Amino acid sequence: LEQSARYMPDHFDTWYLLGWSRLLTGNIDEAKAAFDASFGVDETRHEIHMALAVVYAAQGNQALADKHLGLAKTQDETG
């Protein structure tokens, strides 16, 4: 995934999966960076807000976690 992200920097799913793999191995800051890159590719996908909500919750930032959960719900309903 790391190599794929370098070769396909505009591929949403590569960054998204890289973010989850980093998060599941406990690399929260690196996960956020990958999710941010994914968000930069396509900010209209509701699942990226869900992923960011998990990151912020893991960092103890409940306000941002709640914000992104709300954004995910709104985008899922409209998109």
N, C-alpha and C positions, 0 to 999 in steps of 0.2 A: 504493500500500500504506500509506503514511503516513496518508493521509486515511481510508482504510478502517479502519485501526486506531483512529482517533479516533471514527469513527461506529459501529463495531462492536467495542467493547472486550472483548466476551465471545466473540469468534469465534476459536477456537484457530488455524485454518489461516491467518488473516490475520496474526497475530503470528508464526507459524512461518515463513511465507514472507518476511515482513519481516525476520526474523532472518537467514535465508539470504541475502537480497539485501544486507543490511548486511555480513555476513561476507565475501561474495564481492567486495565493494568495499573490503575491508580495514578496515572499521569494527568492530573486534572488541568494544570495550566497548559500542557501540550494539547490536551483534548480541546480546550477552549480555542486555542489557536487554529486547530484544524476545523472546528465548527465555524469559527469566524471566516475562514477561507471559503468554506462551503456557502456560508451566508452571502459572501461577496460575489459568488458565482450566480446564485439564484435566491434572492430574498423573499420570493413569493411562496416558497414551500413551507407548509406549516410544521413539518417534522423537524426542521432546524430550530424552530422556537422551542419545541419540546426538548430537544437535546440541550439547548442552552439553559433551559429551566433546570434540568438535572445538574448541569455544571454549577450553576449559581447556588442551587440547594446544597450541593456537596461543599461549596465554599462558605456556606453559612449565610448567604445573602438572599434571604427569603423574599425581600421586596422585588428584586430583579427576577427571581424564580417565578413569583406570582405574575409579574408583568409579562414574561415570555409565555407562561401558560395561557394567559388571556389572549395574547397575540396568536398563539397556535390555534386556539378555539375559534377566534374570529376568522382567521385565514381558512381554516378547514370548512367553516360554514359557508364562506363566500366563494371558495375556490374549487 
